[in-house]
Amino acid sequence: MRFVGNGIDIVHVNRFDSDNSEKLAERLLSKKELKYCRGKNNFLLHMAGRIAAKEAIYKSISLYTDEYYWKDIAIISGKRAPFIDPECRLADFLDKNNLSLSLSISHDGDYAVAHAVVLSRN
């Protein structure tokens, strides 16, 4: 595998107004992501983690394309690390271009941070 790109993003959770967070989440997150975040005690923290992850992914693939929108990227939480939903548009792009993506999301206090690394399978 060969390194292709990486991205990182940090989000201050308090930047989201809890009154408008549900509307924002519905605009930016997939149905699976919404279900995951709603199932957590701190909805805003997990929503911020997903948003940071999507920003990090955008940055990591920016050399290849800039045609992806919020809901084109969907993140599923695995037992050890989050991964791209195989049913989302980005998964198709990665597969067609022989790329893989490694993703990490972390939360601490009022912050969520994410890091994405793209590797070529060629």
N, CA, C and O atoms as a MOPAC input file, in Angstrom:
PM7 MOZYME 1SCF
protein

 N      0.83700 1    -1.19000 1     0.00000 1
 C      0.00000 1     0.00000 1     0.00000 1
 C      0.87700 1     1.24700 1     0.00000 1
 O      1.97000 1     1.27200 1     0.56600 1
 N      0.36000 1     2.26800 1    -0.65000 1
 C      1.08600 1     3.52400 1    -0.79000 1
 C      0.23400 1     4.66100 1    -0.22400 1
 O     -0.96300 1     4.74300 1    -0.49800 1
 N      0.85000 1     5.52300 1     0.55600 1
 C      0.17900 1     6.69000 1     1.13300 1
 C     -0.27300 1     7.63200 1     0.01900 1
 O      0.49400 1     7.92800 1    -0.89700 1
 N     -1.51100 1     8.09900 1     0.09900 1
 C     -2.06600 1     8.99800 1    -0.91100 1
 C     -2.43600 1    10.35500 1    -0.31700 1
 O     -2.14600 1    11.38800 1    -0.92100 1
 N     -3.06500 1    10.36900 1     0.84300 1
 C     -3.47900 1    11.63800 1     1.43700 1
 C     -3.94900 1    11.46700 1     2.86300 1
 O     -4.26200 1    10.36000 1     3.30000 1
 N     -3.99500 1    12.57000 1     3.58400 1
 C     -4.52800 1    12.52600 1     4.93300 1
 C     -5.25300 1    13.82500 1     5.24400 1
 O     -5.06900 1    14.83300 1     4.56200 1
 N     -6.06700 1    13.79000 1     6.26600 1
 C     -6.80800 1    14.96800 1     6.69600 1
 C     -7.11000 1    14.86800 1     8.17000 1
 O     -7.24700 1    13.77500 1     8.72000 1
 N     -7.21200 1    16.01900 1     8.80500 1
 C     -7.54700 1    16.07000 1    10.22700 1
 C     -8.49600 1    17.23600 1    10.43900 1
 O     -8.41800 1    18.24700 1     9.74100 1
 N     -9.39400 1    17.09100 1    11.40900 1
 C    -10.30100 1    18.18200 1    11.73400 1
 C    -10.67100 1    18.09600 1    13.20600 1
 O    -10.77600 1    17.00700 1    13.77000 1
 N    -10.86500 1    19.24300 1    13.81200 1
 C    -11.29400 1    19.31900 1    15.20200 1
 C    -12.52700 1    20.22000 1    15.26600 1
 O    -12.59500 1    21.24400 1    14.58700 1
 N    -13.48600 1    19.83100 1    16.08000 1
 C    -14.73600 1    20.57600 1    16.20500 1
 C    -14.99500 1    20.86700 1    17.67400 1
 O    -14.91300 1    19.97500 1    18.51800 1
 N    -15.30700 1    22.11600 1    17.97200 1
 C    -15.72100 1    22.50100 1    19.32100 1
 C    -17.22000 1    22.25000 1    19.40500 1
 O    -17.99600 1    22.87200 1    18.68000 1
 N    -17.62400 1    21.35700 1    20.27200 1
 C    -19.01600 1    20.92100 1    20.34700 1
 C    -19.95400 1    22.09300 1    20.63100 1
 O    -21.07400 1    22.12200 1    20.12000 1
 N    -19.51900 1    23.04500 1    21.42800 1
 C    -20.37000 1    24.17000 1    21.80200 1
 C    -20.72000 1    25.08000 1    20.62500 1
 O    -21.57500 1    25.95600 1    20.75900 1
 N    -20.07500 1    24.88500 1    19.48000 1
 C    -20.41900 1    25.71500 1    18.31600 1
 C    -21.77500 1    25.33600 1    17.74600 1
 O    -22.35400 1    26.07700 1    16.95100 1
 N    -22.27900 1    24.17500 1    18.15500 1
 C    -23.59400 1    23.74300 1    17.70700 1
 C    -24.63700 1    24.16700 1    18.72500 1
 O    -24.54300 1    23.83200 1    19.90600 1
 N    -25.61200 1    24.89100 1    18.26700 1
 C    -26.72300 1    25.31800 1    19.09800 1
 C    -27.65600 1    24.12700 1    19.26100 1
 O    -28.13900 1    23.57500 1    18.27200 1
 N    -27.90900 1    23.73300 1    20.49100 1
 C    -28.72400 1    22.53500 1    20.70200 1
 C    -30.12800 1    22.68600 1    20.13300 1
 O    -30.76900 1    21.68400 1    19.81700 1
 N    -30.62200 1    23.92000 1    19.99500 1
 C    -31.95000 1    24.13500 1    19.41200 1
 C    -31.97200 1    23.82000 1    17.91900 1
 O    -32.99100 1    23.36600 1    17.39800 1
 N    -30.86500 1    24.05400 1    17.23100 1
 C    -30.80200 1    23.82600 1    15.78900 1
 C    -30.02700 1    22.57100 1    15.41600 1
 O    -29.90300 1    22.25200 1    14.23300 1
 N    -29.50600 1    21.85600 1    16.40200 1
 C    -28.63800 1    20.71900 1    16.11600 1
 C    -29.35800 1    19.60000 1    15.37400 1
 O    -28.76400 1    18.96000 1    14.50600 1
 N    -30.60300 1    19.35500 1    15.69200 1
 C    -31.33700 1    18.27500 1    15.03100 1
 C    -31.52300 1    18.57700 1    13.54000 1
 O    -31.36400 1    17.69700 1    12.69400 1
 N    -31.85500 1    19.80700 1    13.23900 1
 C    -32.03500 1    20.20900 1    11.83400 1
 C    -30.70900 1    20.11000 1    11.07600 1
 O    -30.67500 1    19.63900 1     9.93900 1
 N    -29.62600 1    20.55200 1    11.70300 1
 C    -28.29800 1    20.46500 1    11.09400 1
 C    -27.89700 1    19.00300 1    10.89700 1
 O    -27.38200 1    18.63500 1     9.84100 1
 N    -28.13000 1    18.18700 1    11.89400 1
 C    -27.78000 1    16.76800 1    11.81000 1
 C    -28.52600 1    16.09400 1    10.66500 1
 O    -27.94000 1    15.28700 1     9.94200 1
 N    -29.79000 1    16.40400 1    10.48900 1
 C    -30.56800 1    15.80900 1     9.40400 1
 C    -30.05000 1    16.24700 1     8.03600 1
 O    -30.17500 1    15.50700 1     7.05900 1
 N    -29.48000 1    17.42700 1     7.96200 1
 C    -28.92900 1    17.92700 1     6.69200 1
 C    -27.56900 1    17.31300 1     6.37300 1
 O    -27.24300 1    17.12600 1     5.20000 1
 N    -26.76100 1    16.99200 1     7.40000 1
 C    -25.38700 1    16.55700 1     7.19200 1
 C    -25.13600 1    15.06600 1     7.35800 1
 O    -24.17900 1    14.53700 1     6.79300 1
 N    -25.97200 1    14.38500 1     8.11900 1
 C    -25.71300 1    12.98700 1     8.45800 1
 C    -26.66900 1    12.03100 1     7.75100 1
 O    -27.81500 1    12.37200 1     7.46000 1
 N    -26.17400 1    10.83500 1     7.48500 1
 C    -27.01300 1     9.78500 1     6.89700 1
 C    -27.98700 1     9.27000 1     7.95500 1
 O    -27.85100 1     9.58500 1     9.13700 1
 N    -28.96000 1     8.48500 1     7.52900 1
 C    -29.92500 1     7.91500 1     8.46900 1
 C    -29.24700 1     7.02000 1     9.50500 1
 O    -29.61400 1     7.03400 1    10.68000 1
 N    -28.26000 1     6.24500 1     9.06400 1
 C    -27.53000 1     5.37200 1     9.99300 1
 C    -26.73500 1     6.19200 1    11.00600 1
 O    -26.67800 1     5.84900 1    12.18700 1
 N    -26.11900 1     7.28200 1    10.53200 1
 C    -25.35500 1     8.13900 1    11.43600 1
 C    -26.27800 1     8.81200 1    12.45100 1
 O    -25.94200 1     8.90900 1    13.63200 1
 N    -27.43700 1     9.27300 1    11.99100 1
 C    -28.41100 1     9.88400 1    12.89400 1
 C    -28.85200 1     8.89900 1    13.97600 1
 O    -28.92900 1     9.25000 1    15.15300 1
 N    -29.13700 1     7.67700 1    13.56700 1
 C    -29.56800 1     6.65700 1    14.52500 1
 C    -28.47700 1     6.41400 1    15.56900 1
 O    -28.76300 1     6.31500 1    16.76300 1
 N    -27.22800 1     6.31900 1    15.11300 1
 C    -26.10200 1     6.11000 1    16.03100 1
 C    -26.00000 1     7.27500 1    17.02700 1
 O    -25.92900 1     7.05200 1    18.23600 1
 N    -25.99300 1     8.50400 1    16.52300 1
 C    -25.83600 1     9.67800 1    17.39600 1
 C    -26.99700 1     9.82900 1    18.37400 1
 O    -26.79800 1    10.17500 1    19.53800 1
 N    -28.20700 1     9.56600 1    17.89100 1
 C    -29.38500 1     9.67100 1    18.76700 1
 C    -29.36500 1     8.61800 1    19.87400 1
 O    -29.97500 1     8.81200 1    20.92500 1
 N    -28.67300 1     7.51600 1    19.64400 1
 C    -28.58400 1     6.45400 1    20.64600 1
 C    -27.54400 1     6.71300 1    21.72300 1
 O    -27.41600 1     5.92300 1    22.65900 1
 N    -26.80800 1     7.79200 1    21.60700 1
 C    -25.76300 1     8.12900 1    22.58400 1
 C    -26.28000 1     9.13000 1    23.60600 1
 O    -27.20400 1     9.89500 1    23.32700 1
 N    -25.67600 1     9.12000 1    24.80100 1
 C    -26.07300 1    10.06100 1    25.85000 1
 C    -25.81200 1    11.50400 1    25.44700 1
 O    -26.60000 1    12.39000 1    25.77900 1
 N    -24.71500 1    11.75400 1    24.73500 1
 C    -24.37500 1    13.11300 1    24.33400 1
 C    -24.45500 1    13.22700 1    22.80800 1
 O    -23.45800 1    13.08200 1    22.10100 1
 N    -25.66000 1    13.48800 1    22.33200 1
 C    -25.92500 1    13.57800 1    20.89800 1
 C    -24.98300 1    14.56200 1    20.21500 1
 O    -24.40500 1    14.24500 1    19.17500 1
 N    -24.82100 1    15.76100 1    20.79200 1
 C    -23.99400 1    16.79700 1    20.16000 1
 C    -22.53400 1    16.37200 1    20.02500 1
 O    -21.90200 1    16.65400 1    19.00700 1
 N    -22.00100 1    15.70900 1    21.02000 1
 C    -20.60700 1    15.26000 1    20.97800 1
 C    -20.39500 1    14.26800 1    19.83200 1
 O    -19.41300 1    14.36300 1    19.09600 1
 N    -21.30300 1    13.33900 1    19.68900 1
 C    -21.15900 1    12.33000 1    18.63100 1
 C    -21.46400 1    12.90100 1    17.25500 1
 O    -20.86600 1    12.48000 1    16.26500 1
 N    -22.38500 1    13.85300 1    17.18200 1
 C    -22.62900 1    14.54700 1    15.92600 1
 C    -21.37100 1    15.31700 1    15.51500 1
 O    -20.97800 1    15.29000 1    14.34900 1
 N    -20.75100 1    15.99200 1    16.45700 1
 C    -19.52200 1    16.73900 1    16.17800 1
 C    -18.42000 1    15.80300 1    15.70000 1
 O    -17.65200 1    16.16300 1    14.80800 1
 N    -18.33000 1    14.60600 1    16.27800 1
 C    -17.33900 1    13.62000 1    15.84200 1
 C    -17.55100 1    13.21600 1    14.39800 1
 O    -16.59300 1    13.09800 1    13.63500 1
 N    -18.81100 1    13.00000 1    14.01700 1
 C    -19.11800 1    12.63100 1    12.62700 1
 C    -18.79100 1    13.78200 1    11.67800 1
 O    -18.26500 1    13.55500 1    10.58800 1
 N    -19.09200 1    14.98600 1    12.07500 1
 C    -18.80900 1    16.15000 1    11.22300 1
 C    -17.30100 1    16.33500 1    11.07200 1
 O    -16.81800 1    16.60300 1     9.97100 1
 N    -16.55400 1    16.19500 1    12.16600 1
 C    -15.08700 1    16.28600 1    12.09100 1
 C    -14.54000 1    15.20000 1    11.17300 1
 O    -13.62200 1    15.44900 1    10.39100 1
 N    -15.10000 1    13.99800 1    11.26600 1
 C    -14.62900 1    12.88300 1    10.43100 1
 C    -14.88700 1    13.16500 1     8.95100 1
 O    -14.02600 1    12.89700 1     8.11300 1
 N    -16.04500 1    13.69400 1     8.62900 1
 C    -16.35700 1    14.00000 1     7.23100 1
 C    -15.42200 1    15.07800 1     6.69300 1
 O    -14.97300 1    14.99300 1     5.55100 1
 N    -15.12700 1    16.08600 1     7.50200 1
 C    -14.17800 1    17.13300 1     7.08700 1
 C    -12.78600 1    16.53500 1     6.86800 1
 O    -12.11500 1    16.86300 1     5.88900 1
 N    -12.35800 1    15.66900 1     7.76800 1
 C    -11.04400 1    15.03200 1     7.62600 1
 C    -10.99700 1    14.18200 1     6.35700 1
 O     -9.98300 1    14.16200 1     5.65800 1
 N    -12.08300 1    13.48900 1     6.06300 1
 C    -12.14300 1    12.67100 1     4.84700 1
 C    -12.09100 1    13.55300 1     3.60400 1
 O    -11.37000 1    13.24100 1     2.65600 1
 N    -12.84600 1    14.64700 1     3.59700 1
 C    -12.79300 1    15.58200 1     2.46000 1
 C    -11.35600 1    16.01100 1     2.18900 1
 O    -10.90100 1    16.02600 1     1.04600 1
 N    -10.66200 1    16.35500 1     3.25000 1
 C     -9.27200 1    16.79900 1     3.10500 1
 C     -8.38200 1    15.68100 1     2.57800 1
 O     -7.48300 1    15.92400 1     1.77200 1
 N     -8.63100 1    14.46400 1     3.02900 1
 C     -7.76600 1    13.34400 1     2.63600 1
 C     -7.94700 1    12.93500 1     1.17800 1
 O     -7.01800 1    12.39300 1     0.57800 1
 N     -9.10800 1    13.17900 1     0.60000 1
 C     -9.35400 1    12.79700 1    -0.79600 1
 C     -9.29800 1    13.98700 1    -1.74500 1
 O     -9.57400 1    13.84100 1    -2.93600 1
 N     -8.94800 1    15.15300 1    -1.23600 1
 C     -9.02300 1    16.38000 1    -2.04000 1
 C     -8.13000 1    16.36500 1    -3.27800 1
 O     -8.40100 1    17.09700 1    -4.23000 1
 N     -7.08200 1    15.56000 1    -3.29000 1
 C     -6.24800 1    15.47000 1    -4.48700 1
 C     -6.96100 1    14.71700 1    -5.60900 1
 O     -6.63300 1    14.88900 1    -6.78300 1
 N     -7.92500 1    13.89200 1    -5.24900 1
 C     -8.64500 1    13.08400 1    -6.22900 1
 C     -9.92300 1    13.74300 1    -6.72400 1
 O    -10.24300 1    13.67500 1    -7.91100 1
 N    -10.65000 1    14.37800 1    -5.82000 1
 C    -11.96300 1    14.90600 1    -6.17900 1
 C    -12.43000 1    15.92300 1    -5.14100 1
 O    -11.98700 1    15.92000 1    -3.99300 1
 N    -13.32700 1    16.78200 1    -5.57500 1
 C    -13.99000 1    17.69500 1    -4.64000 1
 C    -15.50000 1    17.63800 1    -4.86000 1
 O    -16.21800 1    18.59100 1    -4.55600 1
 N    -15.96700 1    16.52500 1    -5.38500 1
 C    -17.36600 1    16.37100 1    -5.76500 1
 C    -18.22200 1    15.67500 1    -4.71600 1
 O    -19.31900 1    15.21600 1    -5.03600 1
 N    -17.76400 1    15.58300 1    -3.49400 1
 C    -18.51700 1    14.86400 1    -2.48000 1
 C    -19.17000 1    15.83100 1    -1.50800 1
 O    -18.60200 1    16.85400 1    -1.12600 1
 N    -20.38600 1    15.46500 1    -1.12500 1
 C    -21.17800 1    16.27600 1    -0.21800 1
 C    -21.38600 1    15.50800 1     1.08300 1
 O    -21.05000 1    14.32700 1     1.17800 1
 N    -21.92800 1    16.17100 1     2.05800 1
 C    -22.03700 1    15.62400 1     3.40700 1
 C    -22.61900 1    14.21300 1     3.45100 1
 O    -22.04600 1    13.32700 1     4.08300 1
 N    -23.73800 1    14.00200 1     2.79200 1
 C    -24.39800 1    12.69600 1     2.87500 1
 C    -23.79900 1    11.65700 1     1.93700 1
 O    -24.19900 1    10.49400 1     1.97700 1
 N    -22.84800 1    12.05200 1     1.09300 1
 C    -22.14700 1    11.08300 1     0.24800 1
 C    -21.16200 1    10.25100 1     1.05600 1
 O    -20.71000 1     9.19400 1     0.61500 1
 N    -20.84200 1    10.73700 1     2.22500 1
 C    -19.92800 1    10.04600 1     3.14100 1
 C    -20.74000 1     9.61800 1     4.35400 1
 O    -21.36600 1    10.45000 1     5.01100 1
 N    -20.73200 1     8.33600 1     4.64900 1
 C    -21.44200 1     7.83000 1     5.82200 1
 C    -20.47800 1     6.96700 1     6.62400 1
 O    -19.76300 1     6.13100 1     6.07100 1
 N    -20.46900 1     7.17800 1     7.91600 1
 C    -19.51300 1     6.52300 1     8.79900 1
 C    -20.25300 1     5.59100 1     9.75300 1
 O    -21.23900 1     5.97000 1    10.38600 1
 N    -19.75700 1     4.38500 1     9.83500 1
 C    -20.30800 1     3.38100 1    10.74300 1
 C    -19.28500 1     3.13500 1    11.84400 1
 O    -18.08300 1     3.08700 1    11.58400 1
 N    -19.76400 1     2.97900 1    13.06700 1
 C    -18.85200 1     2.68300 1    14.16900 1
 C    -18.63700 1     1.19100 1    14.27400 1
 O    -19.57800 1     0.42400 1    14.47500 1
 N    -17.37800 1     0.78600 1    14.13500 1
 C    -17.02300 1    -0.61500 1    14.30200 1
 C    -16.67600 1    -0.88400 1    15.74800 1
 O    -16.72200 1     0.01800 1    16.58400 1
 N    -16.33300 1    -2.11100 1    16.04200 1
 C    -15.96200 1    -2.46300 1    17.41800 1
 C    -14.64300 1    -1.81700 1    17.81700 1
 O    -14.44200 1    -1.48900 1    18.98600 1
 N    -13.74600 1    -1.63300 1    16.85700 1
 C    -12.43000 1    -1.06300 1    17.17300 1
 C    -12.22400 1     0.31600 1    16.58100 1
 O    -11.61300 1     1.17900 1    17.21200 1
 N    -12.72600 1     0.53200 1    15.37700 1
 C    -12.52200 1     1.81700 1    14.70300 1
 C    -13.68900 1     2.07700 1    13.76400 1
 O    -14.29300 1     1.13300 1    13.25300 1
 N    -14.01500 1     3.34100 1    13.53100 1
 C    -15.08200 1     3.65600 1    12.57600 1
 C    -14.62800 1     3.34300 1    11.15600 1
 O    -13.43100 1     3.32000 1    10.86700 1
 N    -15.58600 1     3.10400 1    10.27900 1
 C    -15.27000 1     2.82500 1     8.88300 1
 C    -16.35300 1     3.40300 1     7.98500 1
 O    -17.41900 1     3.80200 1     8.45300 1
 N    -16.06800 1     3.44100 1     6.70000 1
 C    -17.00600 1     3.98100 1     5.72200 1
 C    -18.10600 1     2.95900 1     5.45400 1
 O    -17.83400 1     1.77600 1     5.25200 1
 N    -19.33500 1     3.42600 1     5.45600 1
 C    -20.47600 1     2.57400 1     5.13800 1
 C    -20.32700 1     2.08800 1     3.69700 1
 O    -20.23900 1     2.90800 1     2.78400 1
 N    -20.29700 1     0.78400 1     3.47500 1
 C    -20.10900 1     0.26800 1     2.11600 1
 C    -21.23100 1     0.65600 1     1.15600 1
 O    -21.07600 1     0.51300 1    -0.05700 1
 N    -22.36300 1     1.14700 1     1.68000 1
 C    -23.47600 1     1.54900 1     0.83400 1
 C    -23.44000 1     3.01900 1     0.43100 1
 O    -24.27500 1     3.45300 1    -0.36200 1
 N    -22.49500 1     3.79300 1     0.95600 1
 C    -22.46500 1     5.22700 1     0.63100 1
 C    -21.69500 1     5.48300 1    -0.66600 1
 O    -20.95000 1     4.62500 1    -1.14000 1
 N    -21.88500 1     6.65300 1    -1.21800 1
 C    -21.26500 1     7.02400 1    -2.49800 1
 C    -19.73800 1     7.01200 1    -2.42800 1
 O    -19.07800 1     6.61500 1    -3.38800 1
 N    -19.17400 1     7.44500 1    -1.29800 1
 C    -17.71400 1     7.46400 1    -1.17100 1
 C    -17.12400 1     6.05800 1    -1.24800 1
 O    -16.04300 1     5.88200 1    -1.80900 1
 N    -17.79700 1     5.06900 1    -0.70700 1
 C    -17.29700 1     3.69200 1    -0.75300 1
 C    -17.12000 1     3.25000 1    -2.19600 1
 O    -16.13900 1     2.58400 1    -2.52600 1
 N    -18.04900 1     3.61000 1    -3.04800 1
 C    -17.95300 1     3.31400 1    -4.48800 1
 C    -16.72000 1     3.96500 1    -5.10400 1
 O    -15.97500 1     3.33300 1    -5.85300 1
 N    -16.51900 1     5.24000 1    -4.77500 1
 C    -15.37000 1     5.99300 1    -5.29600 1
 C    -14.05600 1     5.34000 1    -4.86900 1
 O    -13.15500 1     5.16000 1    -5.68800 1
 N    -13.94800 1     4.98800 1    -3.59400 1
 C    -12.72500 1     4.36000 1    -3.09000 1
 C    -12.46700 1     3.04400 1    -3.80900 1
 O    -11.34100 1     2.76000 1    -4.21900 1
 N    -13.51000 1     2.24700 1    -3.95900 1
 C    -13.36700 1     0.94900 1    -4.61200 1
 C    -12.94600 1     1.10000 1    -6.07700 1
 O    -12.03600 1     0.40700 1    -6.53400 1
 N    -13.59800 1     1.99400 1    -6.80900 1
 C    -13.28500 1     2.19100 1    -8.23000 1
 C    -11.86900 1     2.71400 1    -8.45400 1
 O    -11.26500 1     2.45700 1    -9.49400 1
 N    -11.34100 1     3.45100 1    -7.47000 1
 C    -10.00000 1     4.02000 1    -7.59500 1
 C     -8.94800 1     3.20600 1    -6.84600 1
 O     -7.80700 1     3.64300 1    -6.69500 1
 N     -9.33500 1     2.03100 1    -6.38400 1
 C     -8.42100 1     1.12100 1    -5.69500 1
 C     -7.76900 1     1.78600 1    -4.47100 1
 O     -6.56700 1     1.65900 1    -4.23800 1
 N     -8.60100 1     2.49500 1    -3.70400 1
 C     -8.14100 1     3.20500 1    -2.51400 1
 C     -8.77600 1     2.60000 1    -1.26700 1
 O     -9.85900 1     2.01700 1    -1.32500 1
 N     -8.09400 1     2.74600 1    -0.15300 1
 C     -8.68600 1     2.39000 1     1.13400 1
 C     -8.52800 1     3.58100 1     2.06900 1
 O     -7.63900 1     4.41300 1     1.89000 1
 N     -9.39600 1     3.64900 1     3.05900 1
 C     -9.39700 1     4.78200 1     3.97200 1
 C     -9.36500 1     4.27900 1     5.40300 1
 O    -10.13400 1     3.39300 1     5.77700 1
 N     -8.48000 1     4.84200 1     6.19200 1
 C     -8.40000 1     4.54400 1     7.61700 1
 C     -8.88000 1     5.78900 1     8.36000 1
 O     -8.47000 1     6.90600 1     8.04500 1
 N     -9.74800 1     5.58700 1     9.34400 1
 C    -10.37600 1     6.71700 1    10.02500 1
 C    -10.30900 1     6.53900 1    11.53100 1
 O    -10.45300 1     5.42900 1    12.04300 1
 N    -10.09000 1     7.64100 1    12.23800 1
 C    -10.11100 1     7.63900 1    13.69400 1
 C    -10.88900 1     8.85600 1    14.17800 1
 O    -10.71300 1     9.95900 1    13.66000 1
 N    -11.74500 1     8.65200 1    15.16500 1
 C    -12.52000 1     9.73500 1    15.78300 1
 C    -12.28500 1     9.66600 1    17.28200 1
 O    -12.28100 1     8.58400 1    17.86800 1
 N    -12.08800 1    10.82600 1    17.90000 1
 C    -11.89700 1    10.87000 1    19.34100 1
 C    -12.66000 1    12.05100 1    19.91900 1
 O    -12.84700 1    13.07200 1    19.25800 1
 N    -13.09600 1    11.89700 1    21.15800 1
 C    -13.82100 1    12.95700 1    21.86200 1
 C    -13.12100 1    13.21100 1    23.19600 1
 O    -12.64500 1    12.28200 1    23.84900 1
 N    -13.06800 1    14.47800 1    23.58600 1
 C    -12.54100 1    14.82700 1    24.90000 1
 C    -13.17000 1    16.13300 1    25.34100 1
 O    -12.94300 1    17.17700 1    24.72900 1
 N    -13.94300 1    16.07900 1    26.37900 1
 C    -14.58900 1    17.28300 1    26.88100 1
 C    -15.47500 1    17.90600 1    25.82400 1
 O    -16.41400 1    17.27600 1    25.33700 1
 N    -15.17600 1    19.13800 1    25.47200 1
 C    -15.98500 1    19.88400 1    24.51100 1
 C    -15.47700 1    19.77600 1    23.08400 1
 O    -15.89000 1    20.55700 1    22.22700 1
 N    -14.59300 1    18.82800 1    22.80800 1
 C    -13.99000 1    18.72000 1    21.47600 1
 C    -14.14800 1    17.31900 1    20.90100 1
 O    -14.15100 1    16.31400 1    21.61200 1
 N    -14.28000 1    17.30400 1    19.58400 1
 C    -14.23900 1    16.05100 1    18.82200 1
 C    -13.19600 1    16.25100 1    17.73700 1
 O    -13.13500 1    17.31100 1    17.11400 1
 N    -12.37800 1    15.23800 1    17.51200 1
 C    -11.31900 1    15.32200 1    16.51200 1
 C    -11.35600 1    14.04800 1    15.67100 1
 O    -11.71700 1    12.97400 1    16.15300 1
 N    -10.97500 1    14.19500 1    14.40100 1
 C    -10.93900 1    13.02900 1    13.51900 1
 C     -9.72900 1    13.12500 1    12.60600 1
 O     -9.28100 1    14.21300 1    12.24500 1
 N     -9.21200 1    11.95900 1    12.24200 1
 C     -8.07000 1    11.87400 1    11.33300 1
 C     -8.37000 1    10.79600 1    10.30500 1
 O     -8.81700 1     9.70200 1    10.65000 1
 N     -8.12000 1    11.11500 1     9.03300 1
 C     -8.35700 1    10.16800 1     7.94200 1
 C     -7.09200 1    10.01900 1     7.11300 1
 O     -6.39800 1    10.99700 1     6.83400 1
 N     -6.80200 1     8.78900 1     6.72700 1
 C     -5.63900 1     8.49100 1     5.88000 1
 C     -6.14400 1     7.66800 1     4.70000 1
 O     -6.87300 1     6.69100 1     4.87000 1
 N     -5.73700 1     8.08700 1     3.49300 1
 C     -6.09100 1     7.36000 1     2.28500 1
 C     -4.84900 1     6.66400 1     1.75300 1
 O     -3.77700 1     7.26100 1     1.64900 1
 N     -5.01700 1     5.37500 1     1.41500 1
 C     -3.92700 1     4.57400 1     0.88600 1
 C     -4.35200 1     3.99500 1    -0.45700 1
 O     -5.52100 1     3.67400 1    -0.67000 1
 N     -3.37900 1     3.86600 1    -1.36000 1
 C     -3.62400 1     3.22100 1    -2.64400 1
 C     -3.33100 1     1.74300 1    -2.48100 1
 O     -2.33000 1     1.36900 1    -1.86900 1
 N     -4.19600 1     0.90300 1    -3.02200 1
 C     -3.98600 1    -0.53900 1    -2.94400 1
 C     -3.14700 1    -1.04400 1    -4.10400 1
 O     -2.92600 1    -2.24900 1    -4.22500 1
 N     -2.68200 1    -0.15700 1    -4.94500 1
 C     -1.81800 1    -0.52600 1    -6.08900 1
 C     -0.38000 1    -0.65000 1    -5.64100 1
 O      0.49500 1    -0.95100 1    -6.45300 1

